[in-house]
């Protein structure tokens, strides 16, 4: 079977399993991974392995590994990357809810910007947080605030959810120091400062377009606040009715949110500004490693809960159980999606795309649109926006010469970032994070989250092409 046919088969199994057979998402994704893996010829696996830099011997060994073990390897690799992050972020979010910290932040924000401008505040906060922190983590941290605000105001829950998504997801793909734009900028030799400015310009335009859609879909098909594994409506409404005097202080409430941002951003800044090894830089890098930074933030969130209610063992145990029950489901689905993505990559779809790109000769506009389309297709195939950006950057690295491209390679990097937004569906971890934690159904998530990201990606590539024409920066 050809790579494209294998891709289509996998997609059909996932959609059929979830929509028709009503299987749990994790089971549908694993079933799709098994189906694709069984029909993938050894030659395709070898081709994929060689394309990733493996030797002939290593490629042969990969092709000989049983399908079950290859799926388990993909599952474990994904879980290793996101497992601790999601678990710790789930604890942070639950502690913010139970302690009243989320309510304190919402009330303080409303006093500052006013209730009518609250969605703009969520949009801007999501974009700001999305620069140093992974989108999944941003959503975990900000969703409790949206829930508490909705419980207090009584409406516009979908608008707040999509505002967080719009801000956080665009910054995640366009503005360093998040991994995707950072790696693409390095591959294309684009200065980090230039990438940040270009990402901000395109990102603000794309985010604004997404916010317009969010307001429209919220009016047309509003979604109410619902019970989710980590929170229920009754508790949220009781929390919303508490007087300010019963809530924790603002500085302690925001500490679990801003602490990981400061630690992660501090490590990135230290690596950029300090070239020589030194104990101070080493300590900052240790504390700023994303997993440890989230563990430290989770400890701060637990201390917030203890500050509010004292050292109540039963309350703490229930908080951890509720948080990890919800977070565990997301980890299971995300890791299953990672296994499916790993098996899809082994079909040889990457080398096939590279062959098509090498044979193409295009104008500046054509190359930018090609970068956008290839990234979108890879994102659709395996789910991860960051992986799609890195893969496309490697494929198109030879086109980053301004003499060939006709403009600064900055615009090629931005086109790839925009291309990582469209076609997000059920093999994307962000899809399931938004779906399960916000209480949306799979169909509602496809009609809102997936369409929102597609609109922002198209708006972003439009802005990128205009800027490349007006300011080529050669």
C-alpha positions as CSV (number, residue, x, y, z in Angstrom):
1,X,0.0,0.0,0.0
2,X,1.2,3.5,-0.8
3,X,1.8,6.1,2.0
4,X,-1.2,8.1,1.0
5,X,-3.5,5.1,1.0
6,X,-2.2,4.0,4.5
7,X,-2.8,7.6,5.8
8,X,-6.4,7.5,4.4
9,X,-6.9,4.0,6.0
10,X,-5.7,5.2,9.4
11,X,-8.0,8.3,9.3
12,X,-11.0,6.2,8.3
13,X,-10.4,3.8,11.2
14,X,-10.1,6.6,13.8
15,X,-13.2,8.5,12.6
16,X,-15.2,5.3,12.1
17,X,-14.2,3.9,15.5
18,X,-15.2,7.1,17.4
19,X,-18.2,8.3,15.4
20,X,-19.7,5.0,14.2
21,X,-18.6,2.4,16.8
22,X,-18.5,4.9,19.7
23,X,-15.2,3.6,20.9
24,X,-13.2,5.5,23.5
25,X,-10.7,7.8,21.6
26,X,-7.7,5.9,23.0
27,X,-9.0,2.6,21.7
28,X,-9.8,4.0,18.3
29,X,-6.4,5.6,17.9
30,X,-4.6,2.3,19.0
31,X,-6.8,0.3,16.6
32,X,-5.9,2.7,13.8
33,X,-2.2,2.3,14.7
34,X,-2.5,-1.5,14.6
35,X,-4.3,-1.4,11.2
36,X,-1.8,1.0,9.6
37,X,1.2,-0.9,11.1
38,X,0.0,-4.3,9.8
39,X,-0.3,-3.0,6.2
40,X,2.9,-0.9,6.1
41,X,5.5,-2.7,4.0
42,X,9.0,-3.2,5.4
43,X,10.4,-1.1,2.5
44,X,8.4,1.9,3.7
45,X,9.7,1.6,7.3
46,X,13.3,1.3,6.0
47,X,12.8,4.4,3.8
48,X,11.5,6.3,6.8
49,X,14.4,5.2,9.0
50,X,17.0,6.2,6.5
51,X,15.3,9.6,6.0
52,X,15.7,10.2,9.7
53,X,19.5,9.5,9.6
54,X,19.6,5.9,10.6
55,X,22.1,3.5,9.1
56,X,21.1,0.6,6.8
57,X,21.6,-1.8,9.7
58,X,19.5,0.3,12.1
59,X,16.8,0.7,9.5
60,X,16.6,-3.1,8.9
61,X,16.3,-3.6,12.7
62,X,13.4,-1.1,12.9
63,X,11.5,-2.9,10.1
64,X,12.0,-6.3,12.0
65,X,10.5,-4.9,15.3
66,X,6.9,-6.4,15.8
67,X,4.1,-4.0,15.3
68,X,3.0,-4.2,18.9
69,X,6.4,-3.1,20.2
70,X,6.6,-0.2,17.7
71,X,3.2,1.0,18.9
72,X,4.3,0.7,22.5
73,X,7.5,2.7,21.7
74,X,5.5,5.5,20.1
75,X,3.1,5.4,23.1
76,X,5.9,5.6,25.6
77,X,7.8,8.3,23.8
78,X,4.7,10.5,23.7
79,X,3.9,9.8,27.3
80,X,7.5,10.6,28.3
81,X,7.2,14.0,26.7
82,X,3.8,15.1,28.0
83,X,2.9,12.8,30.9
84,X,4.4,14.8,33.8
85,X,3.4,18.1,32.3
86,X,-0.3,17.2,32.0
87,X,-0.4,15.5,35.4
88,X,1.2,18.5,37.2
89,X,-0.9,21.0,35.2
90,X,-4.0,19.1,36.2
91,X,-3.0,19.4,39.9
92,X,-2.4,23.1,39.4
93,X,-5.7,23.7,37.8
94,X,-7.6,21.7,40.4
95,X,-5.9,23.5,43.3
96,X,-6.6,26.8,41.8
97,X,-10.3,25.9,41.6
98,X,-10.6,24.3,45.0
99,X,-8.7,27.0,46.9
100,X,-10.5,29.9,45.3
101,X,-7.3,31.1,43.6
102,X,-8.9,31.0,40.2
103,X,-11.9,33.0,41.4
104,X,-9.5,35.6,43.0
105,X,-7.7,36.0,39.7
106,X,-10.9,36.4,37.7
107,X,-12.4,38.9,40.1
108,X,-9.2,41.0,40.1
109,X,-9.0,40.8,36.3
110,X,-12.7,42.0,36.0
111,X,-12.0,44.9,38.2
112,X,-9.1,45.9,36.0
113,X,-10.6,45.5,32.5
114,X,-14.3,45.3,33.1
115,X,-16.6,42.3,32.5
116,X,-17.4,43.3,28.9
117,X,-13.7,43.2,27.9
118,X,-13.0,39.9,29.7
119,X,-12.8,37.8,26.5
120,X,-10.1,40.2,25.2
121,X,-8.2,39.7,28.5
122,X,-8.4,35.9,28.1
123,X,-7.2,36.3,24.4
124,X,-4.2,38.5,25.4
125,X,-3.3,36.3,28.4
126,X,-3.4,33.2,26.2
127,X,-1.1,34.7,23.6
128,X,1.3,36.0,26.3
129,X,1.4,32.6,28.1
130,X,1.7,30.7,24.8
131,X,5.2,32.2,24.0
132,X,7.2,30.4,26.8
133,X,4.7,27.5,27.6
134,X,3.3,24.7,25.6
135,X,-0.3,25.2,24.4
136,X,-1.7,22.2,26.3
137,X,-0.2,23.6,29.5
138,X,-1.5,27.1,28.8
139,X,-5.0,25.7,28.3
140,X,-4.7,23.7,31.5
141,X,-3.7,26.8,33.5
142,X,-6.3,29.2,32.1
143,X,-9.4,26.9,31.8
144,X,-10.2,27.1,35.5
145,X,-10.3,30.8,35.2
146,X,-12.8,30.6,32.3
147,X,-15.0,28.2,34.3
148,X,-15.1,30.4,37.4
149,X,-15.8,33.5,35.3
150,X,-18.7,31.7,33.5
151,X,-20.1,30.5,36.8
152,X,-20.0,34.1,38.0
153,X,-21.3,35.8,34.8
154,X,-23.6,33.1,33.5
155,X,-22.6,33.0,29.8
156,X,-20.1,33.2,27.0
157,X,-18.2,30.0,28.1
158,X,-17.4,29.0,24.5
159,X,-16.1,32.4,23.7
160,X,-13.7,32.3,26.6
161,X,-12.5,28.8,25.8
162,X,-11.9,29.8,22.2
163,X,-10.2,33.0,23.2
164,X,-7.7,31.0,25.2
165,X,-7.2,28.6,22.3
166,X,-6.8,31.5,19.7
167,X,-4.1,33.3,21.8
168,X,-2.2,30.3,23.1
169,X,-2.1,28.3,19.9
170,X,-0.9,31.0,17.6
171,X,1.9,32.1,19.9
172,X,2.9,28.5,20.3
173,X,3.5,28.2,16.5
174,X,4.9,31.6,15.7
175,X,6.8,33.2,18.6
176,X,9.9,31.8,20.2
177,X,10.9,30.5,22.7
178,X,8.4,27.7,22.1
179,X,10.2,24.8,20.4
180,X,8.5,24.9,17.0
181,X,9.4,28.5,15.9
182,X,12.7,28.3,17.7
183,X,13.9,25.2,15.7
184,X,12.5,26.5,12.4
185,X,14.3,29.8,12.9
186,X,17.5,27.9,13.6
187,X,17.2,25.7,10.5
188,X,16.6,28.7,8.3
189,X,19.2,30.9,10.0
190,X,16.6,33.5,11.1
191,X,17.6,35.7,14.0
192,X,15.5,35.0,17.1
193,X,14.6,38.6,17.6
194,X,13.4,38.9,14.0
195,X,11.4,35.7,14.4
196,X,9.7,37.1,17.5
197,X,8.8,40.4,15.8
198,X,7.5,38.7,12.7
199,X,5.6,36.1,14.7
200,X,4.0,38.9,16.8
201,X,2.9,40.8,13.7
202,X,1.4,37.8,11.9
203,X,0.2,36.2,15.2
204,X,-1.8,39.3,16.2
205,X,-3.5,39.5,12.8
206,X,-4.3,35.7,12.8
207,X,-5.5,35.8,16.5
208,X,-7.7,38.7,15.8
209,X,-9.3,36.8,12.9
210,X,-9.8,33.8,15.1
211,X,-11.4,36.0,17.8
212,X,-14.0,37.3,15.3
213,X,-15.0,33.7,14.5
214,X,-15.1,32.8,18.2
215,X,-17.5,35.7,18.8
216,X,-19.7,34.6,15.9
217,X,-19.8,30.9,16.8
218,X,-20.5,31.7,20.4
219,X,-23.6,33.7,19.4
220,X,-24.8,31.1,16.8
221,X,-24.1,27.9,18.8
222,X,-23.4,28.8,22.5
223,X,-22.1,26.0,24.7
224,X,-23.0,25.9,28.4
225,X,-20.7,25.2,31.3
226,X,-20.8,21.5,32.0
227,X,-19.6,19.1,34.6
228,X,-16.1,17.7,33.8
229,X,-13.9,15.1,35.6
230,X,-12.0,17.9,37.5
231,X,-15.0,20.2,38.3
232,X,-18.7,20.3,38.6
233,X,-21.2,23.1,38.3
234,X,-22.5,23.0,41.8
235,X,-19.0,23.5,43.3
236,X,-18.2,26.3,40.8
237,X,-21.4,28.2,41.6
238,X,-20.8,27.9,45.4
239,X,-17.2,29.2,44.8
240,X,-18.5,32.1,42.7
241,X,-20.8,33.3,45.5
242,X,-18.1,33.5,48.2
243,X,-17.1,37.0,49.4
244,X,-13.7,38.4,48.6
245,X,-12.6,38.0,52.2
246,X,-12.8,34.2,52.0
247,X,-10.5,34.0,48.9
248,X,-6.7,33.7,49.0
249,X,-4.5,36.7,48.2
250,X,-3.9,37.6,44.6
251,X,-0.1,37.2,44.7
252,X,-0.4,33.7,46.0
253,X,-3.1,32.8,43.5
254,X,-1.1,33.8,40.5
255,X,2.1,32.2,41.7
256,X,1.4,28.7,40.3
257,X,0.6,30.2,36.9
258,X,3.5,32.6,36.6
259,X,6.2,30.5,38.3
260,X,6.6,28.0,35.5
261,X,6.6,30.8,33.0
262,X,9.3,32.7,34.8
263,X,11.4,29.5,35.2
264,X,11.1,28.3,31.6
265,X,11.6,31.8,30.1
266,X,14.5,32.4,32.5
267,X,16.3,29.3,31.3
268,X,15.7,30.3,27.6
269,X,17.0,33.9,28.3
270,X,20.0,32.6,30.2
271,X,21.0,30.4,27.3
272,X,20.7,33.3,24.9
273,X,22.6,35.8,27.0
274,X,25.2,33.7,28.8
275,X,27.5,31.8,26.4
276,X,30.0,30.5,28.9
277,X,29.2,27.7,31.4
278,X,28.7,28.9,34.9
279,X,27.0,27.6,38.1
280,X,24.3,30.2,37.9
281,X,23.4,29.3,34.3
282,X,23.4,25.6,35.2
283,X,21.0,26.2,38.2
284,X,18.6,28.2,36.0
285,X,18.6,25.5,33.3
286,X,17.8,22.8,35.9
287,X,14.9,24.8,37.4
288,X,13.7,26.0,34.0
289,X,13.4,22.4,32.5
290,X,9.7,22.2,31.7
291,X,9.0,19.1,33.7
292,X,10.7,20.4,36.9
293,X,9.2,23.8,36.4
294,X,5.7,22.4,36.4
295,X,6.5,20.2,39.4
296,X,7.6,23.3,41.3
297,X,4.5,25.1,40.2
298,X,2.3,22.2,41.4
299,X,4.0,22.4,44.8
300,X,3.1,26.1,44.9
301,X,-0.5,25.3,44.0
302,X,-0.7,22.7,46.8
303,X,0.8,25.2,49.2
304,X,-2.0,27.6,48.1
305,X,-4.6,25.0,49.0
306,X,-2.9,24.4,52.4
307,X,-2.8,28.1,53.0
308,X,-6.5,28.4,52.4
309,X,-7.8,25.3,54.3
310,X,-4.9,24.0,56.4
311,X,-3.2,20.6,56.2
312,X,-6.4,18.6,55.6
313,X,-5.3,15.1,54.4
314,X,-8.7,14.1,53.1
315,X,-9.2,17.3,51.1
316,X,-5.7,17.0,49.6
317,X,-6.2,13.4,48.8
318,X,-9.5,14.1,47.0
319,X,-8.0,17.0,45.1
320,X,-5.1,14.8,43.8
321,X,-7.5,12.0,43.0
322,X,-9.9,14.2,41.0
323,X,-7.1,16.1,39.2
324,X,-5.2,12.9,38.2
325,X,-8.4,11.1,37.2
326,X,-9.1,13.8,34.6
327,X,-5.5,14.3,33.6
328,X,-4.9,10.5,33.3
329,X,-7.6,10.2,30.6
330,X,-6.0,13.0,28.7
331,X,-2.5,11.4,29.0
332,X,-3.9,8.1,27.8
333,X,-5.6,9.6,24.7
334,X,-2.6,11.8,23.9
335,X,-0.1,8.9,24.2
336,X,-2.4,6.7,22.0
337,X,-2.4,9.6,19.5
338,X,1.4,9.6,19.7
339,X,1.5,5.9,18.9
340,X,-0.7,6.4,15.9
341,X,1.4,9.3,14.7
342,X,4.6,7.3,15.1
343,X,3.2,4.4,13.0
344,X,2.0,6.9,10.3
345,X,5.5,8.4,10.0
346,X,6.8,4.9,9.4
347,X,4.7,4.5,6.3
348,X,7.3,6.6,4.5
349,X,5.0,9.6,3.9
350,X,7.9,12.0,4.8
351,X,10.3,10.7,2.1
352,X,7.4,10.7,-0.4
353,X,6.7,14.4,0.3
354,X,10.4,15.3,0.1
355,X,10.6,13.8,-3.4
356,X,7.6,15.8,-4.5
357,X,9.1,19.0,-3.1
358,X,12.5,18.4,-4.7
359,X,10.9,18.2,-8.1
360,X,9.0,21.5,-7.8
361,X,10.2,24.9,-9.1
362,X,8.1,27.8,-7.8
363,X,7.8,31.6,-7.3
364,X,8.0,33.2,-3.9
365,X,4.2,33.0,-3.4
366,X,4.3,29.4,-4.6
367,X,7.0,28.4,-2.1
368,X,5.3,30.0,0.8
369,X,2.0,28.3,-0.1
370,X,3.8,25.0,-0.5
371,X,5.4,25.4,2.9
372,X,2.0,26.2,4.4
373,X,0.3,23.2,2.6
374,X,3.0,20.6,3.4
375,X,3.0,21.6,7.1
376,X,-0.8,21.4,7.2
377,X,-0.7,18.0,5.6
378,X,1.9,16.6,8.0
379,X,0.0,18.1,10.9
380,X,-3.1,16.4,9.7
381,X,-1.3,13.1,9.3
382,X,0.4,12.9,12.7
383,X,-1.2,15.5,15.0
384,X,1.6,17.5,16.5
385,X,2.0,21.1,15.3
386,X,5.6,21.2,16.5
387,X,6.6,17.9,14.8
388,X,4.9,19.2,11.6
389,X,7.0,22.4,11.7
390,X,10.2,20.7,12.4
391,X,9.6,18.1,9.6
392,X,8.7,20.7,7.0
393,X,11.7,22.9,7.9
394,X,14.0,19.9,7.3
395,X,12.3,19.2,4.0
396,X,12.4,22.8,2.7
397,X,15.8,23.8,4.2
398,X,17.2,24.1,0.7
399,X,14.7,26.8,-0.2
400,X,15.6,29.1,2.6
401,X,18.2,30.9,0.4
402,X,16.9,34.5,-0.2
403,X,18.2,34.2,-3.8
404,X,15.9,31.2,-4.4
405,X,13.1,32.3,-2.2
406,X,12.9,35.9,-3.3
407,X,12.4,37.2,0.2
408,X,13.8,36.7,3.7
409,X,13.6,33.2,5.0
410,X,11.7,34.7,7.9
411,X,8.6,34.5,5.8
412,X,9.2,30.8,5.0
413,X,9.4,30.2,8.8
414,X,6.2,32.1,9.4
415,X,4.4,30.2,6.6
416,X,5.4,26.9,8.2
417,X,4.1,28.2,11.6
418,X,0.8,29.2,10.0
419,X,0.6,25.8,8.3
420,X,0.8,24.0,11.6
421,X,-2.7,25.4,12.5
422,X,-5.2,24.0,10.0
423,X,-6.6,20.5,9.9
424,X,-6.4,19.8,13.6
425,X,-8.5,16.8,14.4
426,X,-8.6,13.7,16.6
427,X,-5.0,12.7,16.5
428,X,-3.9,16.1,17.9
429,X,-3.3,16.2,21.7
430,X,-4.6,19.8,21.8
431,X,-7.9,18.6,20.4
432,X,-8.4,16.1,23.2
433,X,-7.2,18.5,25.9
434,X,-9.7,21.1,24.8
435,X,-12.5,18.5,24.2
436,X,-12.3,16.6,27.5
437,X,-11.3,19.4,29.9
438,X,-13.8,22.0,28.6
439,X,-16.7,19.6,28.5
440,X,-17.3,19.9,24.7
441,X,-18.4,16.9,22.7
442,X,-16.2,15.6,19.8
443,X,-18.5,17.1,17.3
444,X,-18.6,20.5,19.1
445,X,-14.8,20.5,19.2
446,X,-14.5,19.8,15.5
447,X,-16.9,22.6,14.7
448,X,-15.3,25.1,17.0
449,X,-11.6,24.3,17.9
450,X,-10.7,22.8,14.5
451,X,-12.4,25.5,12.4
452,X,-10.9,28.2,14.6
453,X,-7.4,27.0,14.1
454,X,-8.0,26.6,10.3
455,X,-9.3,30.2,10.0
456,X,-6.3,31.5,11.9
457,X,-3.8,29.5,9.8
458,X,-5.4,30.9,6.6
459,X,-5.4,34.4,7.9
460,X,-1.8,34.0,9.0
461,X,-0.5,32.8,5.6
462,X,-2.4,35.7,4.0
463,X,-0.6,38.2,6.2
464,X,2.7,36.4,5.6
465,X,2.4,36.6,1.8
466,X,1.4,40.3,2.0
467,X,4.4,41.2,4.2
468,X,6.8,39.1,2.0
469,X,5.6,41.2,-1.0
470,X,5.7,44.6,0.7
471,X,8.8,44.0,2.9
472,X,10.9,41.3,1.4
473,X,13.8,42.1,3.8
474,X,16.4,40.9,1.4
